[in-house]
Amino acid sequence: MLALDIKDILSFKDGTLVSSAQFNYMFEIDWLMRQYPEQYRKCPLTIVHGEQRESKKRLENSGAKYPNLTFCQAKLDIPFGTHHTKMMFLLYKEGFRVVIHTSNIVDSDWFQRTQGMWVSPVLPKLKNQSATDGDSPTNFKSDLLEYVSSYGASGLNEWLQVIKQHDFSKVRVILIGSVPGRHVGSKKTAFGHLKMRKILNLHGSPKEIVQSNWPLICQFSSIGSLGASPDQWLLGELSTSLSTVKDSALGSQSASLKLVFPTVENVRKSLQGYPAGTSLPYSIKVAQKQPYLKNYLHQWKSDKLGRSEASPHIKTYLRLSPDNSNIAWFLLTSANLSKAAWGALEKKGSQFMIRSYELGVLFLPKFFEMELFSSPGSVKKDLRKLFPVPYDIPLSPYSKDDEPWIWDIPHIKAPDRNGMMWCPP
C-alpha cells in the first residue's frame, strides 16, 4: 500500500495504545487529538517542539484543556535553527512502534499533498533489558538512543527507557539525524551529511558497481542559502558526502547532481493551486544570490503514481544508475536542501556546524540482501519489486520558460485551478 493517513497510523489495529510522543515542527493540537481513536485520547502524549517565547505560550495554551499532554521544548542554541524532525513514538501493550515521516501535525499537510513515511514493525519487549540488546544490523537502536539523548531533556527520559526495553533487531534501515551544535571529534560524523559519508563508506555499494557516472538526485520542498557558487557547498562537501561509495578515498567520486523542485506551473496546476506554495519556501532574496541553481533543476512530475498534482512536501535523496534502472541507496528525510539541515564544515574542516533537528531513514541494498534496488525507471513490469520513488524516472528538466516556485513574489500571469492569483503580503 502506497498511501496511509494519520488515522491509519494511530488506529487500534496494531495494538492497545498506552502512550505516545509526537516530534514535529508545526502542531494543531485540537486537530491532532481528533486523529487518535476516541478511546486513546486520554492516553499520555508528549509533544516535542521547537517553539520559543510567545509561540511556545500559544502552543501550550492550545493544549491546556488536555491534561494528558506534556510539552517538551527542544533547545535551539544556534540562530535560524528549527526543530524540523517529524517522528512518532507509539507504545502499545503489545510492543513499540517508531514512525519517521515528512508531515507537519496540521490538517493541510495530510490533504492533497505528497508526503513520505517509514513505519517500523511493532517491536516486541526484550526479556533482557540491557541497552545493548535488541539492536539491528543497522545500529538503529543505538543511533535512536543517541539522537533522543541529544535533546538533553528530562521529559524524554521515559522514552529513552522505552527504547532500551524493546527489540529493534528486525529494523533494516539506518537512522540519519541532524542535531544542532558545533560537532567535533567522534561526534563530527554522527549527524548530517557527514553521517551519510561515513555510512556509505562502510556499507554502500562498491565503486566497481556504483561508478562516478551515477547521478545524485535530491528532491526537497525548501531551498536555503547555498553560497554564491555551487562549488562552495552544494558541489563541494554535500556532493562529496552523497557521492561516497564503499571503502572509497574521500573525493574519489564526484557524481553529477540533479535537483527536483516544483516549477511555478507545477504549483499553479496542483490540487491546492497557488496556496500549495506556502509549503515550498524559497525566497526571492535567496534565489537572486544563487541563479546557478536553475541549471540543476527538474520538475515535480509523478504521473505514474497519480501524484503530479499532489504538491510535494516529501524529501528524498538517491543515487541512480545512468540507465535509470537501479538505485544504490534511498533516503527519506525531513531535511531540505540547506546547510542548516545538512550541516557545514567550519574551521578548516575541524568542526561541523548544524543548526536544525532533522531525521530520516536510509535504505541500503546490503541490509535487504540485495546488490541494488530496482528503480521505477526499470523495464521490469512487476511494481512490487520496484523501489517506491515518489516521482517519475527519468526526470523532466525545466523548460526554457520554467522558473522555480518562489513563494514571496506575485504570480499573476495565469490563475490556478481554483481561479486564484498569488499576491503575497
N, C-alpha and C positions, 0 to 999 in steps of 0.2 A: 504494500500500500504506500503510495507516494503523497498522501495528504492526511494530516492529522489536525484536529482543533485542540485548543487548550482544554476543553471539556473532556475530550478523549483521554488526554494525559492525566487529568485529575480524577477520572472516573473511578468507581469502586470495583471495576472488573479485575484489577490486578492485585487486590488485597484490601485489607481493612486499614485505613489511614490512621496513624497515631499522631503524627505531627509533620510539619513541612517547613521549608525555607524557600524564599524567592530572592535571588540575587538579580538586580536589574538597574537600569539607568532611569527609566520613567515608570511611574506607577499611577494607576487609577484604582484606588483601594476598593471602593464600592463595587466597581466592575469585577475586580479580581475575586471578591468574596462570592459573587454570584456564579462564578465559574466552577467553584467547588460544589460537589453534591451536597444537598441540604444537610445530610447527617454529619458532614465533616466541617461545617462552617464554624464550629466552636472548638475545633482542634487547635492546639498551639501552632502559631505561624510566625516565623521570623522573617522580617523584611530587611534585606541588606541593600543599602543605598549609598549614594554619594552626596546627598543634598546637604547644604550648609545654610546657616543663618535663617533668613526668612523663609526660604523654600523648604528648609528642614522642618520648621514650625508648621508650615502648611501641610506637609506630608503627614506629620504626626497627628495634627488635628483631624485630618481626614480619616484617620484610623482610630480616633479616640472612642468611638462607640463600640469598638470590638475589643473586649477585654482579653481575648486570647492572642492579640497581636503584640509582638515586641519588635522594636526598631533597633537596627544595628548600623551605625554610620561608619562607612569606610573612610579611613584617613586619606586625604589628598593633599600632600605637603608641597607638591610641585605645581606652579601655576599652569593653568589651562588643561589640567588633567581631569578626567571624568571616571566615574565608576560605570564602565560600559559593559562589563560582564553580564551575561544572561544565562542563569543556571537555576535549576530547581533541585532541591533535596526532598524526597518523598519517603518517609519512614512508615512502613506498614508493620502490622503484627507478623506478617509472613516474610519480611525482608526489607531491603533498602533499594531505592532507585535514584539514579542521577540523570538529569536531563540537561543537556547543553544546547543552546539554541540562539536565534538571532532576533527574536521579537521582544519589543518592549511590552510591559504589562499594561497596555492600553488597548481599548477596543479597536481602534483603527488599524493597529498593526496586525490584527488577526483576521482582517477582512479585505479581500481583493488585492492582496499583496503576495509576493513570493518570498517566503521565509525558509529557513532550514532548521532542522533539529536532529540531535542524536539522543536516543533514548536507550539507556542501559537496560540489560535484563534485570529482573528482580534479583538482588544479590542476597544470598542466604546469610544468616548469622553464623559466625565462627564458633566452634566449640572451644577452641583455644583463642583467647582474645589478645594475643600479642600483636603489637602494631606491625611487626614484620611479616606476620602470617597473612595469607589470603591475598597476596599481590598478584598481578597479572604479569605475563612475559613482557608487557609494555611498560611496567612500573607505574601503571595508572594510579594505584592506591597511594604509593609514596609521593607521587607528584601532586595528587589532590590534597594530601595532608600538608605538603609544603606550601601549596597555593593558599589554602584556607588559613594556615598558621600565619601567613604573611600579613593578614589583616591586623594581627595583634589585638583582637577584640575578644573580651571576656564573653560577650554574647554568642560567640561561635564555639566556645569550649565544649558544649554538649554535642555539637555536630562533629567536632573532631573525634570525640569518643565514639559516636555512631559509626563514623568511617572506619575507625580502628576495629570495631566489633564485627565488621562484615567482610565477606569473601568476594574479592574482585577478580578471582582467577579466570573468569570467563570473558573478561573485557579484552577486546583486541585492538582498541585504538590508543593512541598516545595523546596525553594532555599537553597542549601548548598554551601557556598562560603568559600574561603580561602583568607585572606588579610595579607600581610607582617606586622610583628610587634611583639612586646612582649606584649601580651594582659593580662590585669588584671581586677579584679572586674567583672562587668556585661559583659564586652567585652570578657572575657575569654571563655565564652560558645557561642559566636556569630559566630564563624567560625571554620573550620576544623573538626577534629573528635569529638571535644567536642560539637560542634553544633549537630552532629549526635546523640551523647549520650543524649543531652537534649531533642531533638525531639522524639527519640524512647522512652524515659521515659514518655513523655507527651502523645504521640499519637500512639505509637507502639502497637503491639498485646500483650495481657496479657500473663503472664507466664503459665497460665493454658492451653493456646493454643500453644505458642511457647516455647518449653522446651529446656533445655541445650543441648539436643542431635540433635538440628537443626544446621547443619554446616553453616559456613560463606563461601561464595565463592567470591574471589576477582580476577578480571580479568583486566589486565593492559598491557601497552606496553613499560614500562620502570621500572627499579628497582634501587632504591637508596641504600645508605649505611644504614643498619638497625641495626647495632651493632653486636658484636661478639657472642652474644647469642640471640636466639629468644625471650627469656623472657624479654630482655631489653626494647623492644618497640613493636615488632610485636605481640607477645602473651601477652604483658603487656597492655599498655594504649590503643593501637589501637583496639585490640580484645575486651577489656573491653567495649569500646565505641560501637563497632558494635554488641556486644552481648546483649546490653541493651534491656529490654522489658518494657512494661508499668508499672509504679509505682514500679520498681524493686529497691532493695537495690544495691548500687554500688558493682560490682564484684560478685553478687549473681549467675550470669550465666557466664560461660566461654565456648563458643562454639568451636568445632573443626574447623580447618581452612583448606581450600583448595584453592590453587592458580592456576590460568590459565595463562600460558605464553608460547609462541611458543618454540618448540624444534628446534635444527639445521635442522632436517628433515622437520619440518613444513615450515621453511623458504626456504629451498632448493627446495621444491616442489610447492612453491607458484607461482602465476601468474607472479610476477616480479622477481622470483628467489632470489638469494642472495642479490641484491640491496634493496629488501624489508626490510632487516635487518638494513638499515640506519635509519629507524624509530622505531627501537626496541633497544634503547640504554641501554645496560647492559655491563659494562666494566669488563675485566679480573681482574683488581686490586680490584674492589669491590667484585666480585664473589668469589675470593680466601679468602676473610675475612668472608664470610658467607656461608660455604658449607652446613650448616643445611637446607638451603632454598630448596634444591632439594627434601627433604623429603615431602614437601607440594605441589610440582608442578604437574600440569596436562597439557596435550597437548591442543593446539588450534585445535579444531575439530568442524566443523559446516556443517556436511553432509546434515542435514535436510533442511537447508536454502541454500544449494549450495555455502557456503562461506568458506569451509575448505581451499581453495587455494587463497582466498582473505585475504591477511595478515591483522591482526587486529591492528588498531590504536585506536579503541574504548576502553573505560574504563568503567567497570561495577562492581557493588558490590551488593550482595543479600544474603538473609537468606533463606535457602531451607529446606523443611521437609525431615526427614530421608528416606521416601519412594519416594522422588523425585517428589511428585505430587503437592506440594503447595509452594508458595513464601510468606514470611512475609513482605518483603519490597524489593524495587529495586532502585538502584541509578545509574544514568547515569551521568558521570562527566569527566572533563579534568584531574582529579587528578590521578596520577600514584602511585605506591607503594613506597612512600618516606616520610621521616619526613618533608622535605621541603614543600611538598604539603599538607600533613595532619596535620602537627604541632606536637610539642613535649613539654611535660611539663618540666619546669625548676624551680629552687629554691624551692625544696621540694613540687612541685605542686602548688606554689602560682602564677606562671605566665606561659603563654602558648605562645611558640615561633613558628611563621610560617614565612617561607622565601618567598614563592611564591604566586602569584594570581592564584586562581583556581575557577571553577564554575561548579555546577552540579544541577540536579533536582532529588528529592527523591519522589518516588511513594509509597504511603501508602494505603492499602486497605480501611482504615477508610474513606478516602476522595472520594472513589469511591463506597460508600455504599456496601462494601464487607467485609467479615471476613478475607479472604486470597485471593491472586491471584492464578490462576491455572498455573502450570508450564508446559513447553513443554514436561517434563518427565511424565506428567499425561497420563492416559489411555484414556482421553477424545479425541474424534476424531474431534471435531469442532475447527479448528485452530483459528477461530475468537474470541474464548473465552479463548485462551491461551495467557499468557503474552509473548511478543516477546523477549525472551532471545536470544542473538546472537550466542550462542554456544550450542552444543548438551548436553542434560541431559539424562542419567547420564554421568558424566565426564569420561575421559580416562586418567588414571595415566601415568606418564612417564614409559617406559620400562627400564630394567636394562641397556640398551645400549644408552638410550636417554640422551642428555645433553641440558641444556637451551641455547638458542641462545646468544652468546657473540659477540659483534659487532667489537671488535678491535683485534681479532686474526684471523689467516688464517683458512679457511675451504676448504680443498683441497682433501678430501677423495673421493669426487664424484662431478661431475659438476651439476649445477642446470638445470632446464628445458630448459634454453636458451644456455646450453653448456658452462657456465662460472664457474670459480672457484672464491673464495673470498680471496683476498690478500690485506688487508687494508694497507695504507701507514704507 
